[in-house]
Amino acid sequence: MNREFVKEWVEALRSDKYIQGRHQLKDGNCYCCLGVAVAIHPECNISDVWLESKERNQFTSAFDDEFPCEKVMQDIGISMSEAYEIAKLNDVQCLDFSEIADYLEGKLLKDE
């Protein structure tokens, strides 16, 4: 796991920069918690990554726009099962970004 990236992700979730959405990485100006991770990923931090026409691009998975592609998840250091678990916090349990940040700290950064 990329601990430094997870720390940046937690900080971004706690900032007021991102409006929370559900069920898609990004929909308009709203992001799910995994969408925030994609948005702050160093290779994704360009304005044309998010295509309004919903065309697939290199930063979303081939099968949907709810999960980052495998490369982004590898760079973050989370598995697909961990991504599903984190997505459920956002989309099913409807936790806010601050609560998801607390979860990430407890689950992924607990050894600090």
PyMOL commands that set and color helices and strands:
alter all, ss='L'
color gray80, all
select helices_A, chain A and resi 3-14+33-40+47-49+70-76+80-91+97-108
alter helices_A, ss='H'
color red, helices_A
select strands_A, chain A and resi 19-20+26-27+30-31
alter strands_A, ss='S'
color yellow, strands_A
deselect
rebuild
show_as cartoon
